[in-house]
């Protein structure tokens, strides 16, 4: 993933509480990218280099609680400086956001991983529950011969993250150098000879770390509901459920039946008549209801006018629906547009169907009340 995509995707990831694990070689910007994002968006960044920390640095040290007689009655943990600063910031700035960056996650001691587990899953650290405006991200070096890292092949641990292979372009790196005020001759040289940027390191893949699971599909569902652009969602989907599952999902979406659009209804009912009948036969009231809702939203737009043909197409569509859905849709649309309202009042077939639907509803109501008695 390029830096630009990373910065664009991060707000959606944070909103859905999806914790990313960024994999990349040293010096590629895994630490500077979140710092740039925070500076650009007014976030507070707390960078924790886990490779140099012990459990006490993360959760604090135990202290004794004594009673009036000096007897030890309980044990509590005094928060470390970074955690106290985090809570103080969130309390003073409830409308701002803070990001905890769990850096060097696969250089951490084994006993550090348990509290990290808790942070990314429950947004809690020992007895400290994080405020709502706190988010977590993580980064790591790949497990190649270039690095001395611990094995993170625990499926339950890896499943907590959406994995990203971080690969900034040369142009992004040089643009960052320029922003930092680095020497222009060096920037010019690297722009001219990009192969001199860094020594060639072992390529790596994140495919083996990513497997589909109930949790990863649920993460994707939450992420999709944020309205994330489809190109970014696809890129992140690879890092959540893997290549095979992503390809299968895309094939399903491509071939799956979709609700009729407002444009299709307005243009020509005869062209969609068979599809409406097919959805009715299949009991897909969810799709038909979605089309009805979209028509309602369309008519809510300011300055919308309907031609005589468009009115007729809408009415033909409504009359093709089940009696119940026809009745409820007419109630919603009747007040939306004067031209449509006049067409409804003149359509004898529609009026007859609505009367029958109303009679059936009343009979059903009477039968229910009689049963209760």
Secondary structure, 3 states (H helix, E strand, C coil): CCHHHHHHHHHHHHHCCCCEEEECCCCCCHHHHHHHHHHHHCCEEEEEEHHHCCHHHHHCEEEEEECCCCCEEEEEEECCHHHHHHHHHHHHCCCCCEEEEEECHHHCCHHHHHHHHHHHHHCEECCEECCCCEEEEEEECCCCCCCCCCCCCCHHHHCCCEEEECCCCHHHHHHHHHHCCCCHHHHHHHHHCHHHCCCCCCCCCCHHHCCCCHHHHHHHHHHHCCCCCHHHHHHHHHHHHHHHHHHHHHHHHHHCCCCCCHHHHHHCHHHHHHHHHHHHHCCCHHHHHHHHHHHHHHHHCCCCCCCHHHHHHHHHHHHCCCHHHHHHHHHHHCCCCHHHHHHHHHCHHHHHHHHHHHHHHHHHHHHHHHHHC
